[in-house]
Amino acid sequence: MREILIVGGGYAGFYTAWGLEKSLRAGEARVTVVDPRPYMTYQPFLPEVTAGSVEARHAAVSLRRHLRKTRLIAGSVTEIRHKDRTVAVQPVDGNAYELHYDILVVTAGAVTRTFPIPGLAQQAIGLKHVEEAVAIRDRLLTAFDQAASLRPGAERRKLLTFTFVGGGFTGVEGFGELLSLATAMLKSYPELSLEDLSFHLVEARDRILPEVSDRPGAWVVRSFERRGARVHLNTQLLSAVNGHVVLSSGEEFDSELIVWTAGNASNPVVHNHTDLPVDERGLLVVRPDLRVGTDSDLVPDAWAAGDDAAVPDLASPVPGARTVPNAQHAVRQGKRLAKNIAAGLRGGRIRNYRHSSLGVVATLGLGRGIFQYRGIVIKGVLAWLMHRGYHVLAVPTWERKVRVLTVWLTAALFGRDLVSLAAVQHPRDAFVTNGGPQRSGESRASDHTAA
Ligand SMILES: Cc1cc2nc3c(=O)[nH]c(=O)nc-3n(C[C@H](O)[C@H](O)[C@H](O)COP(=O)(O)OP(=O)(O)OC[C@H]3O[C@@H](n4cnc5c(N)ncnc54)[C@H](O)[C@@H]3O)c2cc1C
């Protein structure tokens, strides 16, 4: 039996494994997915997780539940030695070991790109993982509770100041959703008013949302400004030490929350720890059929797709264009990969990947959105409904669709949940405070550390 090893069970890896489960015949090959996370993150839902419109768990699609015929390994691949058909695995728990395979699929995605800006590593948070989205939401909810009991002043102003750095898709959607949540929450906080809120979106270029053309992009800026937010174009973050934001425009302010959404960098394992060919951006060099290598120099038994691969975009009129890193491509590349691998095992025809964009749709907060397909632009509530409709259909498995839809319908009837669960970070505090461990003679401090 051939061993197929998939590095990364995100979008592209999940769909590859899922497709292989459907297309492989019994005894043809064994599929293994290695990923430190036991779920595929449905990243387009993360902005709605920050706003409490999607339950955090619903953005996480369980690998074990949906990949029933696949062997799952909870760990990270730390090195790929393809000439030996071997990867090094660091399990989530325990000692590192090696795994051998016959066919390799690399779908490890990208990581958040950062810069050595003072204070950034200590103060900022990304928006690529479920835990980050939950923490952002809890931070805003906690800040509201704290600010409501303070008199107007510097401390309260800081608590109600929220900054996003990076005006791409992730930043714009996260910013719009959090702004929408904060504005809606004012109804429950008579101590606070819209004037007390301070939302900043900082973008180094002269426009936001590069995925849409100039005019819709400018409309999004205006719509944020109409909602009371500030958009700083042609501006960079210079420092974030102790939450004190210093911008290249000379403006400075204290910010309770700094969300860093300034783009993707290549996955460090793919970039630095593989003998497979990578391009100047650290992406795997792949052919249009998703096999690693070039037309003249094919690497046998190695495939790649998604955000970690430079896949030729056959649908683009621009020579040498690569597919943009998004879910639209990652899903379809995963499906194509599964079919191509199965065909390869049986000596069948391996086909090229080709997909023309379906357009761009983004949420800007509850009831607000923007959609563009070529020259067609739709704004406002209709675009937002299209966003929700598209994603509820796109999230894998009916079980997930029903769960997400149920939360949306419940929220339409009763509103969103406004309770911060930040206390889950310290789950034993209540127990320790009540003196439980002291009765048995244990130290509170050491107990708390162990938690
Ligand atoms: C907030 C947000 C919103 C988005 N919204 C949209 C949208 O509306 N539309 C759209 O088309 N795209 C959207 N995207 C982009 C889209 O989610 C990504 O392009 C897509 O997830 C890429 O899929 P992938 O499989 O390449 O990587 P991922 O989905 O990131 O999966 C990579 C997987 O590899 C695992 N991994 C990483 N390193 C290792 C390792 N060393 N060993 C083992 N496993 C590893 C990771 O844990 C992860 O599970 C959004 C992204 C974000 C962050």
The ligand as an SDF file (V2000), in Angstrom:
LIG
                    3D

 53 58  0  0  0  0  0  0  0  0999 V2000
   -9.2520   36.3240    8.7390 C   0  0  0  0  0  0  0  0  0  0  0  0
   -9.1570   35.7180    7.3550 C   0  0  0  0  0  0  0  0  0  0  0  0
  -10.2230   35.8190    6.4870 C   0  0  0  0  0  0  0  0  0  0  0  0
  -10.1470   35.2600    5.2160 C   0  0  0  0  0  0  0  0  0  0  0  0
  -11.2250   35.3870    4.3880 N   0  0  0  0  0  0  0  0  0  0  0  0
  -11.1690   34.8540    3.1580 C   0  0  0  0  0  0  0  0  0  0  0  0
  -12.2950   34.9410    2.2760 C   0  0  0  0  0  0  0  0  0  0  0  0
  -13.3290   35.5240    2.6410 O   0  0  0  0  0  0  0  0  0  0  0  0
  -12.1820   34.3800    1.0500 N   0  0  0  0  0  0  0  0  0  0  0  0
  -11.0510   33.7220    0.6500 C   0  0  0  0  0  0  0  0  0  0  0  0
  -11.0240   33.2040   -0.4790 O   0  0  0  0  0  0  0  0  0  0  0  0
   -9.9830   33.6220    1.4520 N   0  0  0  0  0  0  0  0  0  0  0  0
  -10.0020   34.1570    2.6920 C   0  0  0  0  0  0  0  0  0  0  0  0
   -8.9200   34.0550    3.5150 N   0  0  0  0  0  0  0  0  0  0  0  0
   -7.7040   33.3530    3.0440 C   0  0  0  0  0  0  0  0  0  0  0  0
   -7.8140   31.8460    3.1990 C   0  0  0  0  0  0  0  0  0  0  0  0
   -8.3280   31.4930    4.4630 O   0  0  0  0  0  0  0  0  0  0  0  0
   -6.4520   31.1850    2.9620 C   0  0  0  0  0  0  0  0  0  0  0  0
   -6.0010   31.5730    1.6870 O   0  0  0  0  0  0  0  0  0  0  0  0
   -6.5560   29.6610    3.0500 C   0  0  0  0  0  0  0  0  0  0  0  0
   -6.8150   29.2840    4.3650 O   0  0  0  0  0  0  0  0  0  0  0  0
   -5.2610   28.9950    2.5690 C   0  0  0  0  0  0  0  0  0  0  0  0
   -5.3980   27.6060    2.7100 O   0  0  0  0  0  0  0  0  0  0  0  0
   -4.1260   26.6900    2.9840 P   0  0  0  0  0  0  0  0  0  0  0  0
   -4.6080   25.2860    3.0570 O   0  0  0  0  0  0  0  0  0  0  0  0
   -3.0400   27.0020    2.0330 O   0  0  0  0  0  0  0  0  0  0  0  0
   -3.5760   27.1610    4.4100 O   0  0  0  0  0  0  0  0  0  0  0  0
   -4.3040   27.0660    5.8180 P   0  0  0  0  0  0  0  0  0  0  0  0
   -5.7690   26.9950    5.6690 O   0  0  0  0  0  0  0  0  0  0  0  0
   -3.7300   28.1860    6.6170 O   0  0  0  0  0  0  0  0  0  0  0  0
   -3.8100   25.6780    6.4050 O   0  0  0  0  0  0  0  0  0  0  0  0
   -2.4630   25.3950    6.7010 C   0  0  0  0  0  0  0  0  0  0  0  0
   -2.4480   24.2750    7.7400 C   0  0  0  0  0  0  0  0  0  0  0  0
   -1.1220   23.7960    7.8610 O   0  0  0  0  0  0  0  0  0  0  0  0
   -0.8180   23.6040    9.2210 C   0  0  0  0  0  0  0  0  0  0  0  0
    0.6330   23.7120    9.3550 N   0  0  0  0  0  0  0  0  0  0  0  0
    1.3960   24.8260    9.2850 C   0  0  0  0  0  0  0  0  0  0  0  0
    2.7020   24.5140    9.4310 N   0  0  0  0  0  0  0  0  0  0  0  0
    2.7430   23.1720    9.6000 C   0  0  0  0  0  0  0  0  0  0  0  0
    3.8050   22.2590    9.8280 C   0  0  0  0  0  0  0  0  0  0  0  0
    5.0730   22.6640    9.8890 N   0  0  0  0  0  0  0  0  0  0  0  0
    3.4930   20.9550    9.9810 N   0  0  0  0  0  0  0  0  0  0  0  0
    2.2150   20.5080    9.9110 C   0  0  0  0  0  0  0  0  0  0  0  0
    1.1770   21.3510    9.6990 N   0  0  0  0  0  0  0  0  0  0  0  0
    1.4390   22.6590    9.5480 C   0  0  0  0  0  0  0  0  0  0  0  0
   -1.5850   24.7000    9.9380 C   0  0  0  0  0  0  0  0  0  0  0  0
   -1.8170   24.3530   11.2990 O   0  0  0  0  0  0  0  0  0  0  0  0
   -2.8630   24.7390    9.1230 C   0  0  0  0  0  0  0  0  0  0  0  0
   -3.8510   23.8640    9.6430 O   0  0  0  0  0  0  0  0  0  0  0  0
   -8.9630   34.5950    4.7990 C   0  0  0  0  0  0  0  0  0  0  0  0
   -7.8880   34.4900    5.6730 C   0  0  0  0  0  0  0  0  0  0  0  0
   -7.9740   35.0410    6.9540 C   0  0  0  0  0  0  0  0  0  0  0  0
   -6.7840   34.9210    7.8950 C   0  0  0  0  0  0  0  0  0  0  0  0
  1  2  1  0
  2  3  1  0
  2 52  2  0
  3  4  2  0
  4  5  1  0
  4 50  1  0
  5  6  2  0
  6  7  1  0
  6 13  1  0
  7  8  2  0
  7  9  1  0
  9 10  1  0
 10 11  2  0
 10 12  1  0
 12 13  2  0
 13 14  1  0
 14 15  1  0
 14 50  1  0
 15 16  1  0
 16 17  1  0
 16 18  1  0
 18 19  1  0
 18 20  1  0
 20 21  1  0
 20 22  1  0
 22 23  1  0
 23 24  1  0
 24 25  2  0
 24 26  1  0
 24 27  1  0
 27 28  1  0
 28 29  2  0
 28 30  1  0
 28 31  1  0
 31 32  1  0
 32 33  1  0
 33 34  1  0
 33 48  1  0
 34 35  1  0
 35 36  1  0
 35 46  1  0
 36 37  1  0
 36 45  1  0
 37 38  2  0
 38 39  1  0
 39 40  1  0
 39 45  2  0
 40 41  1  0
 40 42  2  0
 42 43  1  0
 43 44  2  0
 44 45  1  0
 46 47  1  0
 46 48  1  0
 48 49  1  0
 50 51  2  0
 51 52  1  0
 52 53  1  0
M  END
$$$$
